[in-house]
Amino acid sequence: MLAMSRGNEVGISEPNWLPTTPLEEMSKTRYDVLIVGTGAGGGAVLWRLCEHWKNAGKKIGVIEAGDLILPTNIRNVETMNSQRVNELSYGKRGLVIEVPGTNFREIIAVGGRTLAWNAYSPRMHIEPNEWPFPLHEMEQYYRIAEQAMGVSVSYMAGSPIQQLFLNRLWNSGFSRAQNMPMAADLEPTKYGELHSNVYFSSVKFLARALFARAFDLAVLSRAVGIIANNGKVEGIEAMTIDRKSYTVKADNVVLCTSSVETPRLLLHSGIPGPAIGHYLTKHTVVWSPFKLNREQYPYVTGTAGILLPEQEGFPLQIQVDGPSRAVYYHNKFIPFESEEQVNVAGIGIVQPRFENYVSLNPLKQDRYGVPEVRIQMTYSPYDYAVTALAEQLIGRVVSALGLETTAAFNRDAPLQGDHESGTCRMGVDPVTTATNRFGQIHGIGGLFVADNSVIPMLKAANPTLTTVALALRTADYIALTT
Ligand SMILES: Cc1cc2nc3c(=O)[nH]c(=O)nc-3n(C[C@H](O)[C@H](O)[C@H](O)COP(=O)(O)OP(=O)(O)OC[C@H]3O[C@@H](n4cnc5c(N)ncnc54)[C@H](O)[C@@H]3O)c2cc1C
């Protein structure tokens, strides 16, 4: 941002695209709802509550450990290509960092990991008895989430390469191959209504919330503990980046800090619950790049994004994307490329097991005095069998597509990945689940969780759409009961 307001002619100033409130100011207010974290789950809860309470005198506060770094998903920036997206995500000074003590990843910033996510947004294949509430409710919230995030199957539909690949797959017996649902805003800008950000990030939720009503947002303010007494939440302890400590009071607290940080905060605060931190799950991911020889495809190919979804007895999904390492190519002039890359991946279910868990490391603390985490995570024989099936299927898909092999398979280790979930899973039984059907921690009134950690049973689909749907449902419950 150019700092005209500070009198510098060309200097950089604090970004001013979202109003913020100092943590010290927030400590003087008692909030009806305090949301912690602004990623997929936090953004969804905030937007939904702001819509519900447009004209109500309720106070909504948000605490975010990171800063205002980027007002959009990195793919919406004009200068990106797949290499720069990688550098900006994973490079030395990239956004995506490893959660201390683990190989899982986080983005500490307003928008959380949705600043760098790929926006793949399929629904989960859920069997009726796997979910703690009726599936028709899930259908309702999936629809709301899809509309809010702009999910459709139109992003790559009709491109020459997509049509060719789909036809080849259908002709080889993969009749369920379909366009990948993407959270991408494809509405044209017209009549002065601007649609400038194609790839969804939760900054869009924050923007929608802001246009519904005001809320207080403290950035560079890390939650370090939860205050609860006599079975009722009272607020949180938070620290500024220079480690000044404040108490922020609230009748309801919604933790949306991710599947590793949320159980860490709960455990560190002594919130009871035998399932908190346990049943950690994720996906097994197997993928390989394949060559597409442009002499065989001399036309402008466009881009491909194909999904072979999970179904009963098929505990994985296959994804095809490219050319060019992803389903976007910005300003690249495709006809001049002699060779392109297409990726084929198999994403498999990892069984949720008690013995996979997040715990506190008694020997190591962060700069705020909170213990780092330790993660215990192994794959079961079932998980390995799903990986083997994925490898077999990728081979068949690649031969159906007519691609050339370039490299061996890449496989996610148990501690790697971006889809970790389940550490505060939602359910009925307080022994095997951490929250009730609405995301409220069993036995602690007003304390909610609304991030990937509440997903009751992670299936093969990418998790974020489901997290958003569940977060919207939790927000509706809070609005109804507060
Ligand atoms: C490169 C990449 C690609 C991905 N692609 C996909 C995809 O295509 N499809 C898909 O479904 N998923 C994808 N994911 C995963 C997706 O980003 C996550 O599922 C989703 O963002 C999880 O939402 P969340 O609310 O649980 O956490 P996050 O989005 O990570 O949000 C957590 C928030 O909490 C804040 N925070 C953390 N600790 C504290 C604290 N102590 N106090 C205050 N604030 C705190 C963080 O700064 C952040 O704002 C991808 C992830 C990555 C990294």
The ligand as an SDF file (V2000), in Angstrom:
LIG
                    3D

 53 58  0  0  0  0  0  0  0  0999 V2000
   -0.8570  -25.0140   -0.1300 C   0  0  0  0  0  0  0  0  0  0  0  0
   -2.1640  -25.5060    0.3920 C   0  0  0  0  0  0  0  0  0  0  0  0
   -3.1320  -25.9400   -0.5080 C   0  0  0  0  0  0  0  0  0  0  0  0
   -4.3640  -26.3870   -0.0300 C   0  0  0  0  0  0  0  0  0  0  0  0
   -5.3290  -26.7430   -0.9350 N   0  0  0  0  0  0  0  0  0  0  0  0
   -6.5370  -27.1410   -0.4850 C   0  0  0  0  0  0  0  0  0  0  0  0
   -7.5860  -27.4540   -1.4050 C   0  0  0  0  0  0  0  0  0  0  0  0
   -7.4420  -27.3490   -2.6150 O   0  0  0  0  0  0  0  0  0  0  0  0
   -8.7850  -27.8450   -0.8910 N   0  0  0  0  0  0  0  0  0  0  0  0
   -9.0010  -27.9530    0.4460 C   0  0  0  0  0  0  0  0  0  0  0  0
  -10.1120  -28.3200    0.8490 O   0  0  0  0  0  0  0  0  0  0  0  0
   -8.0350  -27.6480    1.3280 N   0  0  0  0  0  0  0  0  0  0  0  0
   -6.8140  -27.2360    0.9020 C   0  0  0  0  0  0  0  0  0  0  0  0
   -5.8420  -26.8920    1.8020 N   0  0  0  0  0  0  0  0  0  0  0  0
   -6.1650  -26.9880    3.2380 C   0  0  0  0  0  0  0  0  0  0  0  0
   -6.9460  -25.7550    3.6870 C   0  0  0  0  0  0  0  0  0  0  0  0
   -6.1780  -24.5970    3.5450 O   0  0  0  0  0  0  0  0  0  0  0  0
   -7.3710  -25.9790    5.1350 C   0  0  0  0  0  0  0  0  0  0  0  0
   -8.2130  -27.1280    5.1320 O   0  0  0  0  0  0  0  0  0  0  0  0
   -8.1790  -24.8340    5.7390 C   0  0  0  0  0  0  0  0  0  0  0  0
   -7.5740  -23.5900    5.5330 O   0  0  0  0  0  0  0  0  0  0  0  0
   -8.3200  -25.1180    7.2350 C   0  0  0  0  0  0  0  0  0  0  0  0
   -9.0790  -24.1170    7.8530 O   0  0  0  0  0  0  0  0  0  0  0  0
   -8.9010  -23.8350    9.4110 P   0  0  0  0  0  0  0  0  0  0  0  0
   -9.8940  -22.7780    9.7560 O   0  0  0  0  0  0  0  0  0  0  0  0
   -8.9160  -25.1230   10.1300 O   0  0  0  0  0  0  0  0  0  0  0  0
   -7.3900  -23.2920    9.5710 O   0  0  0  0  0  0  0  0  0  0  0  0
   -6.5800  -22.1160    8.8590 P   0  0  0  0  0  0  0  0  0  0  0  0
   -7.1870  -21.7340    7.5430 O   0  0  0  0  0  0  0  0  0  0  0  0
   -5.1600  -22.5280    8.8660 O   0  0  0  0  0  0  0  0  0  0  0  0
   -6.7760  -20.8680    9.8590 O   0  0  0  0  0  0  0  0  0  0  0  0
   -6.2000  -20.8090   11.1340 C   0  0  0  0  0  0  0  0  0  0  0  0
   -6.1700  -19.3460   11.5770 C   0  0  0  0  0  0  0  0  0  0  0  0
   -5.8530  -19.2490   12.9620 O   0  0  0  0  0  0  0  0  0  0  0  0
   -4.8290  -18.2790   13.1740 C   0  0  0  0  0  0  0  0  0  0  0  0
   -4.1410  -18.6770   14.4050 N   0  0  0  0  0  0  0  0  0  0  0  0
   -3.3770  -19.7660   14.6380 C   0  0  0  0  0  0  0  0  0  0  0  0
   -3.0110  -19.8280   15.9400 N   0  0  0  0  0  0  0  0  0  0  0  0
   -3.5770  -18.7690   16.5650 C   0  0  0  0  0  0  0  0  0  0  0  0
   -3.5950  -18.3050   17.9190 C   0  0  0  0  0  0  0  0  0  0  0  0
   -2.9760  -18.9570   18.9150 N   0  0  0  0  0  0  0  0  0  0  0  0
   -4.2730  -17.1420   18.1900 N   0  0  0  0  0  0  0  0  0  0  0  0
   -4.9310  -16.4630   17.2150 C   0  0  0  0  0  0  0  0  0  0  0  0
   -4.9450  -16.8690   15.9220 N   0  0  0  0  0  0  0  0  0  0  0  0
   -4.2950  -18.0160   15.5990 C   0  0  0  0  0  0  0  0  0  0  0  0
   -3.9990  -18.3630   11.8850 C   0  0  0  0  0  0  0  0  0  0  0  0
   -3.2150  -17.2180   11.6840 O   0  0  0  0  0  0  0  0  0  0  0  0
   -5.1140  -18.5120   10.8380 C   0  0  0  0  0  0  0  0  0  0  0  0
   -5.6830  -17.2650   10.5180 O   0  0  0  0  0  0  0  0  0  0  0  0
   -4.6080  -26.4230    1.3650 C   0  0  0  0  0  0  0  0  0  0  0  0
   -3.6370  -25.9770    2.2670 C   0  0  0  0  0  0  0  0  0  0  0  0
   -2.4130  -25.5290    1.7900 C   0  0  0  0  0  0  0  0  0  0  0  0
   -1.3780  -25.0450    2.7670 C   0  0  0  0  0  0  0  0  0  0  0  0
  1  2  1  0
  2  3  1  0
  2 52  2  0
  3  4  2  0
  4  5  1  0
  4 50  1  0
  5  6  2  0
  6  7  1  0
  6 13  1  0
  7  8  2  0
  7  9  1  0
  9 10  1  0
 10 11  2  0
 10 12  1  0
 12 13  2  0
 13 14  1  0
 14 15  1  0
 14 50  1  0
 15 16  1  0
 16 17  1  0
 16 18  1  0
 18 19  1  0
 18 20  1  0
 20 21  1  0
 20 22  1  0
 22 23  1  0
 23 24  1  0
 24 25  2  0
 24 26  1  0
 24 27  1  0
 27 28  1  0
 28 29  2  0
 28 30  1  0
 28 31  1  0
 31 32  1  0
 32 33  1  0
 33 34  1  0
 33 48  1  0
 34 35  1  0
 35 36  1  0
 35 46  1  0
 36 37  1  0
 36 45  1  0
 37 38  2  0
 38 39  1  0
 39 40  1  0
 39 45  2  0
 40 41  1  0
 40 42  2  0
 42 43  1  0
 43 44  2  0
 44 45  1  0
 46 47  1  0
 46 48  1  0
 48 49  1  0
 50 51  2  0
 51 52  1  0
 52 53  1  0
M  END
$$$$
